[in-house]
């Protein structure tokens, strides 16, 4: 899979004011609104899972958290509390308050943190491989203590699935190559702020407050968060309505198997 091709007439890149800067926003499709909160790969254009959700009849709104693709660098985000407040503000700015949500990886973790303190923030949630739990006997791997090429192998089972983030198109102008590289660096840095050196902020003690219906999804070949964590999340959350282990998918199953994620979301939001 190469970088995703937009659905004709439905792709509208936006930049919305946020504090003293802006947030990036990808919007696709028409119909009932569904939010998408990205994982470690950010929002590298209208990638395939957004296209698939739009093709299923949704208006998909995908904001970028501070520092991630297309958004201003984070300012004053020193603690988890700062990030939760920022996520809450981003959801409001993007017009997603109360909407169903698909969230992946670090985005799924932030969705759970926000849902624990602001129940009205989201409707039903489909969460793909959230960070936030830890088991010493089955630890989460460190995706930052390695090379960029190895990190890519850890994020998606199919290297081509993450091409929109990691690869520079051959015909991209030189100045855009530099900009793409800067976005890639800032996105990785922002993700590291959330989960490094230990991706565990005490979320387990707050999960009892998450009242939203939650559908859990995990890639069977996740090299960062073991697939066994699917069952850990199912036991920890009070309102799990479905669990799905997706074959041939790594940590970001939303990139590896976007059609399957969109199908799961369609069922969860019906």
C-alpha positions as CSV (number, residue, x, y, z in Angstrom):
1,X,0.0,0.0,0.0
2,X,1.4,3.4,-0.9
3,X,0.4,6.7,0.5
4,X,-3.4,6.9,0.6
5,X,-5.3,8.4,-2.3
6,X,-8.0,10.8,-1.2
7,X,-11.7,10.2,-2.0
8,X,-12.5,12.7,-4.7
9,X,-14.2,15.7,-3.4
10,X,-14.1,14.6,0.2
11,X,-10.6,15.6,1.4
12,X,-10.4,18.9,3.2
13,X,-7.1,19.6,5.0
14,X,-7.6,22.2,7.7
15,X,-5.7,24.0,10.3
16,X,-7.7,25.2,13.3
17,X,-6.7,27.7,16.0
18,X,-5.5,26.1,19.2
19,X,-4.1,28.1,22.1
20,X,-1.3,30.2,20.6
21,X,-0.8,27.9,17.6
22,X,-3.0,25.5,15.7
23,X,-4.0,21.9,15.3
24,X,-3.9,19.9,12.1
25,X,-7.2,18.3,11.0
26,X,-8.0,15.7,8.3
27,X,-11.7,15.5,7.3
28,X,-13.2,13.0,4.9
29,X,-16.6,11.8,3.8
30,X,-20.2,12.7,4.6
31,X,-22.7,11.3,7.1
32,X,-22.7,10.8,10.9
33,X,-19.6,12.2,12.4
34,X,-16.9,9.7,13.7
35,X,-13.7,10.9,15.4
36,X,-10.3,9.4,14.8
37,X,-7.5,9.9,17.4
38,X,-4.2,8.8,15.9
39,X,-1.5,6.7,17.3
40,X,2.3,7.0,17.0
41,X,2.2,7.5,13.3
42,X,0.1,10.6,13.6
43,X,-2.1,11.7,10.6
44,X,0.1,11.5,7.5
45,X,-2.6,12.7,5.1
46,X,-6.0,10.9,4.4
47,X,-4.6,7.4,5.1
48,X,-6.5,4.2,4.4
49,X,-8.4,3.8,7.7
50,X,-9.9,7.3,7.3
51,X,-10.8,6.5,3.7
52,X,-12.4,3.2,4.7
53,X,-14.5,4.8,7.5
54,X,-15.6,7.5,5.1
55,X,-16.5,4.9,2.4
56,X,-18.7,3.2,5.0
57,X,-20.8,6.4,5.2
58,X,-19.2,8.5,7.9
59,X,-17.9,12.0,8.1
60,X,-14.5,11.3,9.6
61,X,-12.8,14.0,11.7
62,X,-9.2,13.3,12.6
63,X,-7.4,16.0,14.7
64,X,-3.7,15.9,15.4
65,X,-2.6,16.2,19.1
66,X,-0.1,19.0,19.8
67,X,3.3,18.2,18.2
68,X,1.9,15.5,15.9
69,X,1.5,15.8,12.2
70,X,0.3,19.3,11.1
71,X,-0.1,20.7,14.7
72,X,2.0,23.2,16.5
73,X,4.7,21.9,18.9
74,X,3.4,21.3,22.4
75,X,3.9,24.2,24.8
76,X,3.8,23.6,28.5
77,X,2.8,19.9,28.3
78,X,4.9,18.7,31.2
79,X,2.7,16.1,32.9
80,X,0.0,13.6,32.0
81,X,-2.6,16.1,33.4
82,X,-1.4,18.7,30.9
83,X,-1.9,16.2,28.1
84,X,-5.4,15.3,29.2
85,X,-6.4,18.9,29.3
86,X,-4.9,19.5,25.9
87,X,-6.7,16.4,24.5
88,X,-10.0,17.7,25.9
89,X,-9.4,21.1,24.2
90,X,-8.5,19.5,20.9
91,X,-11.7,17.4,20.9
92,X,-13.8,20.6,21.5
93,X,-11.9,22.6,18.8
94,X,-12.4,19.7,16.3
95,X,-16.2,19.5,17.1
96,X,-16.0,15.9,18.3
97,X,-17.5,16.2,21.8
98,X,-19.8,13.3,22.3
99,X,-19.1,11.6,19.0
100,X,-18.2,8.0,18.5
101,X,-14.4,7.5,18.3
102,X,-11.8,5.3,16.8
103,X,-8.5,5.7,18.6
104,X,-5.2,3.9,18.3
105,X,-2.1,3.4,20.4
106,X,-1.2,6.6,22.3
107,X,-4.4,8.2,21.1
108,X,-6.4,5.3,22.6
109,X,-4.6,5.9,25.9
110,X,-5.4,9.6,25.9
111,X,-9.0,8.8,25.0
112,X,-9.3,6.6,28.0
113,X,-7.7,9.1,30.3
114,X,-10.1,11.8,29.1
115,X,-13.1,9.5,29.3
116,X,-12.3,8.8,32.9
117,X,-12.6,12.4,33.9
118,X,-15.0,13.7,31.3
119,X,-17.7,11.1,30.5
120,X,-19.4,13.2,27.9
121,X,-16.2,13.6,25.8
122,X,-17.0,10.6,23.6
123,X,-19.7,8.2,22.6
124,X,-18.9,4.5,21.9
125,X,-15.2,4.0,21.4
126,X,-13.2,1.5,19.3
127,X,-9.7,1.3,20.8
128,X,-6.8,-0.2,18.9
129,X,-3.9,-1.4,21.1
130,X,-4.0,1.2,23.8
131,X,-0.9,2.0,25.9
132,X,-1.5,2.4,29.6
133,X,-1.3,-1.0,31.2
134,X,1.9,-2.8,32.3
135,X,2.7,-6.3,33.5
136,X,6.3,-7.0,34.6
137,X,5.9,-10.6,33.5
138,X,4.8,-9.6,30.0
139,X,6.3,-6.1,29.5
140,X,5.6,-3.6,26.8
141,X,8.5,-3.1,24.4
142,X,10.3,0.3,24.0
143,X,9.8,1.5,20.5
144,X,12.3,4.4,21.0
145,X,15.4,2.7,22.1
146,X,16.1,1.5,18.6
147,X,16.7,2.7,15.0
148,X,14.0,4.3,12.9
149,X,13.9,1.2,10.6
150,X,13.4,-1.1,13.5
151,X,10.7,1.1,14.9
152,X,8.9,0.9,11.6
153,X,8.9,-2.9,11.8
154,X,7.5,-2.6,15.3
155,X,4.6,-0.3,14.3
156,X,3.2,-2.1,11.3
157,X,3.5,-5.7,10.2
158,X,3.6,-4.6,6.5
159,X,6.3,-1.9,6.0
160,X,4.3,-0.5,3.1
161,X,1.3,0.2,5.4
162,X,3.3,3.0,7.1
163,X,4.8,4.4,3.9
164,X,2.8,7.6,4.2
165,X,4.7,8.4,7.4
166,X,8.2,7.0,6.8
167,X,8.8,7.4,3.1
168,X,9.3,10.5,1.0
169,X,7.6,10.2,-2.4
170,X,10.1,10.3,-5.2
171,X,8.5,13.3,-6.9
172,X,8.2,15.4,-3.7
173,X,9.9,18.8,-4.0
174,X,13.1,19.2,-2.0
175,X,11.6,21.8,0.4
176,X,8.6,19.4,1.1
177,X,11.1,16.5,1.8
178,X,12.6,18.7,4.5
179,X,9.1,19.5,5.9
180,X,8.1,15.9,5.8
181,X,11.2,15.0,7.8
182,X,10.5,17.7,10.3
183,X,6.9,16.5,10.8
184,X,8.2,12.9,11.2
185,X,10.7,14.0,13.9
186,X,8.2,16.1,15.8
187,X,5.6,13.3,15.7
188,X,8.0,10.8,17.1
189,X,9.1,13.3,19.8
190,X,5.5,14.0,20.8
191,X,4.8,10.3,21.0
192,X,7.9,9.7,23.2
193,X,6.7,12.4,25.6
194,X,3.6,10.3,26.2
195,X,5.1,6.8,26.6
196,X,8.8,7.0,27.3
197,X,10.6,5.8,29.4
198,X,7.7,3.8,30.9
199,X,4.3,3.7,29.2
200,X,2.3,3.4,32.5
201,X,0.9,6.5,34.2
202,X,-1.5,4.7,36.7
203,X,-4.4,4.5,34.3
204,X,-5.5,1.2,35.7
205,X,-6.6,2.9,38.9
206,X,-8.9,5.2,36.8
207,X,-10.5,2.8,34.4
208,X,-13.5,2.1,36.6
209,X,-14.7,5.6,35.7
210,X,-14.8,4.9,31.9
211,X,-18.6,4.4,31.3
212,X,-18.5,4.5,27.5
213,X,-19.1,1.3,25.6
214,X,-15.7,0.1,24.5
215,X,-14.7,-2.2,21.6
216,X,-11.2,-3.5,21.9
217,X,-9.0,-4.3,18.9
218,X,-5.4,-5.7,18.9
219,X,-3.1,-6.8,16.2
220,X,-2.1,-10.4,16.5
221,X,1.5,-9.6,15.6
222,X,1.9,-6.5,17.7
223,X,5.7,-6.2,18.5
224,X,5.2,-3.4,21.0
225,X,2.2,-4.3,23.2
226,X,1.8,-8.1,23.4
227,X,-1.5,-9.4,22.1
228,X,-2.1,-10.8,25.6
229,X,-3.0,-7.3,26.7
230,X,-6.3,-7.5,24.8
231,X,-7.6,-9.7,27.6
232,X,-6.0,-7.5,30.3
233,X,-7.9,-4.5,28.9
234,X,-11.1,-6.5,28.7
235,X,-10.9,-7.4,32.4
236,X,-9.9,-3.9,33.5
237,X,-12.6,-1.9,31.7
238,X,-16.2,-1.9,33.0
239,X,-18.2,-1.7,29.8
240,X,-16.4,-3.7,27.1
241,X,-18.9,-4.7,24.4
242,X,-16.5,-6.6,22.0
243,X,-12.9,-7.8,21.5
244,X,-11.2,-8.4,18.2
245,X,-7.7,-10.0,17.5
246,X,-6.8,-9.0,14.0
247,X,-4.6,-11.3,12.0
248,X,-1.7,-10.0,9.9
249,X,-1.6,-6.7,11.9
250,X,1.0,-5.1,14.1
251,X,0.8,-2.4,16.7
252,X,-1.1,0.0,14.4
253,X,-3.6,-2.4,13.1
254,X,-5.5,0.6,11.8
255,X,-2.8,1.0,9.2
256,X,-2.2,-2.7,8.6
257,X,-5.8,-3.7,8.2
258,X,-7.8,-0.5,7.7
259,X,-10.8,-2.3,6.1
260,X,-11.1,-4.6,9.1
261,X,-11.0,-1.7,11.6
262,X,-13.6,0.2,9.6
263,X,-15.8,-3.0,9.6
264,X,-15.5,-3.3,13.4
265,X,-16.3,0.4,13.9
266,X,-19.3,0.1,11.7
267,X,-20.7,-2.7,13.9
268,X,-19.8,-0.8,17.1
269,X,-21.4,2.4,16.0
270,X,-24.5,1.0,14.4
